[in-house]
């Protein structure tokens, strides 16, 4: 989301693996037409990008930064594919969309954000990540029985890890990630029908689910909170993992990048501490 005086940019990321109609290009285009009537006088720009294809994301950013400024980036798109599928690059689709795609988009846009006053990045994670310990031995779900819900939870845990790393590496940008609560969305109804049926009326509305992400993106009181934290209902929540496991996730992303063609070999966007060898990556891809 690009928030400039009287100008906002709607960035809608889609994945080829995502079949929910509300996230289709046609549905997004319809939303684009509705927004001017909801926000008279604003300029709305629609960019549709396949988040599971890192080369496409990288190309988009290269074009975007030539024409636009950027104040706030909200990483909200994601998918939950319940059968193990691979992208054209040979990457597991959930990982490619929820982790690698978010990583490529965010790191590529950091130089654009750093030019602005009070820049922010908000990544919509999930409370589901709290049921998963960070697993750096099988980031692309190759070694164990595939469970789409748990893979999604791992991806959301990985987003929390990346948020902390970004915050340390780029102190001029305020980074945060958050859990919107359990919200009655088409994605939940499609991907987790049993969960949706059990919670029923206890699920939050979509408007309620947006409260924390909008607060983190816009409120002055959010900017004074520590950068790199995980929030639930406008409050910081603790997360647990070890420093070596954080570095392992980041190292894997930096290694995969050149292989799928979005980042030249050796062109690290994001600093990683620690020494690594080929054995650290064995079995990851």
N, C-alpha and C positions, 0 to 999 in steps of 0.2 A: 504494500500500500504506500503510495507516494503522497505525502501530505504537504502541499505547498499552499501559499495564499490563494484561496479560491480555486485550487486545482487538486484533484485527487486522482490517483491512478489505481484502477482495479486490476490486480494481477491474479488471474485464476489459473491454477496449475491442474492439469488433468493427467491421468495415467491411462495408458492403453489397456491396462488390466482392470480398470474401474468401469463397471457397467451400470452403476446407479444413474437413472435418467436425470436426476437433479444436478449431476456433475457433468453432463454431456455438453459439448460445445454449443448445441442449440439452446439448451437450458440456460447456459451462461450468457449467451447472446441476448436472450429474452430479459435476463436480469439487467444487462447493460442498458437496455431501452427503458427499463423502469426507474433506474437510479436518478436520471435527471429530474423526473417529476418529484422524487423524494427529496432531492437536494437542488432546488432551483439555482441557476447561476453557476453551478460547478461544471468543470470540464471532466468528463469521465472517459478514460482510455482503457480498452480491454486488450489484454495480452494472453493468449492461450498457448501454454507450453506443456509438453509432456515431461513431467518431473522425473519419470523413470528413465529418461534418456539423457545422461549427463552432457553429451555433446550438444544436444539441442538447448539445454539450459545454459550452457556456457556461451553458445552463439547468441542466445537472447540477451544475456547480460552485456555482451560486447556491443550490441546494438543499442540497448537501453541506456547505457551510461553515456553514449554520445549525444543523447537528446534530453535526458531528464536528470533532475536532482532527486534525492531520496532522503526522507526524514525518518520514516518508520517502515520496517519490514515485518510483516506478520506471516510466519510459516504455519499455515493452517491446513493445507491440503495433505491428504494421506490416503492410504488404502489398507484393506485387510483382505488378502487373497488367501482363501482357506485350503487350497491345494498348491503344492510347490510347483511354481512355474518360473521359467527363466526369460529374461529380456533378450533382445537381439545381441546384446553384449555378453550374454552368458551369466548375468547376475540374477540372483533370486529377486523376484519382483517387489516383495515387501521391503527388503533391504534397499533395493535400488531407488524406490520412491521415497520411503519414509526417512531413510538415513543418508544415503549417498546423494540423492537429489537435493535434500535440504542442505547438506554440507556444501555442495557445489554452488548452489544459489547464494547461500549466505556468505561464504568466503569470497566469492567473486564480487559481491556487492559491498563488501566492507570498505574498499577505497572510496566508493561513492558516498556511503554513509558518513565517513570520517570528515567529509568536507562541510557538513552541516552542523548547526547548533542543536544540541540535545537529541542526537540520533538514538534510535532504539530498535532493538530486534526482539520480537516476542515469538516464541515457538510454542505451539499448542501441543503439549504432550498428553498424557493420560494418567489417571490414577491407577490404571491397570498395570503400569510399570512397577508399582510398589509390590506386586506379587512375584516379580522376577528379579533374581539376583543377576547382575551384569555378567554375561557369559562371553568372554573374549576368545574362547577356543573354537567357536562354531558360529561366526557372525553371519554366515549365509545359509545356515540351517541344512548342512550337508550330512551331518553325522548321526542325527537322532530322528525319531519319528516326527513327522511334520505336523504341527498344530498351529494353524493360522492365528488363533487368538493369542497364543503365547509368543509367537514370532512377532506379532504386532506389539505386544507388551515389551519385548526385548528392544525393538526399534525405538519405542518411546523412552525406555531407559537410556538408550544410546543418545537420544536427543538431549536429555538432561546432562549427560556427560559432556557433550559438545558445547552446551551452553556455558558450563563452568570454564571450559578451556578457552572459549572465545572471550569470556569476560576477563580472564587473566591476561590474555594476549593483546587485547584492544581496550584499554581502560577509558578511552574517550567515548565509547559507545556503551549504552546501558543494555545489557542482555538479560533476558528472563525467559523462563518457561513456566507453563502453568497447566493445571488440570481444570477443565471447564465444569466439572461435576458430571454426573451421569445424565445426559441430555437426550430427549426424544427427537432423534434425527433420522432421516432416511437411511443413513449409513448404519446406524445401530439396528434399525429394524431389519435391514437386509443381511448384515454380517453376523449379528448376534440375536437371532429371533427368540431363543429361549430366555436370554438375559432380559430382553425387552419385555417379554410377556410376564416375567416374574416381578419386575419393578413397576410396570404399569404406570399408574397415576403418580408414583413417587419420582418419576423422571422429571428433570428440569425442562422448561421450555427452551427453545433456541435463543430467545432474547435473554433469558437468565444465564444461559451458557456463555453468552458473549460478555457478561459483566466484567469479569476479571481481565480478559484479554484487552478490552477497550480501556480499562483503568490503567493497565500496564503500558499501553501504547500512548495514552494522551494525558493522564493526570500528572500534575506537578508533584503530588505526594508520592507517586510511584517512582519518579526519577531519583528520589533521595533514598530509596531502598537499596541495599547492597546489590551490586550487579552479579549475575550468574546464578541467581537463586531460583528455586522451584516454588510456585505459589498455588494455593488452593483457596478459593473464595477470598481473594485479596489478603491472604496471610501467607507468610513464608512457612514452608514445610521442610522437615529434614529429609535427606536422602543419604544412603549408605553405600559405599564402594571404596576400593583402594586406589591409590595413585597409579601403580603399575597397570591396573586394568583400564584406567582412563587413557593412559598413553597408548595402550595396545589398540584400542578402538581407533584413535586418531591416526596411528601409524598405518593401520590397514586401509583407511580411506585414502591416505596419501600415496599408498602403493597401488591401489586399484585405479586411481585417476589416470595416470599415464597409459595404463593398459587399455582403457576404453576410450582414450583419445580426447579427454576434455582438458588435460593439463600436461604440458610438456614435461618429460622426465627431468627431475631435478628442480622443477620450478615450484617449490613449495610456497603455498600461500600462507600456511599456518605453521608456526614453529612447534616442534616436538622435542621434549627433553628426554634424555636417556639413550642408551645404546641398544640397537636391535640387530638381529641376525636373521638369516633366511629361515632358521628353525622357528622363529616367532610366528611366521606366516604359514607354516605347514598345515595343510588341510583347510585353509580359510576360503580358498576360491579355486 
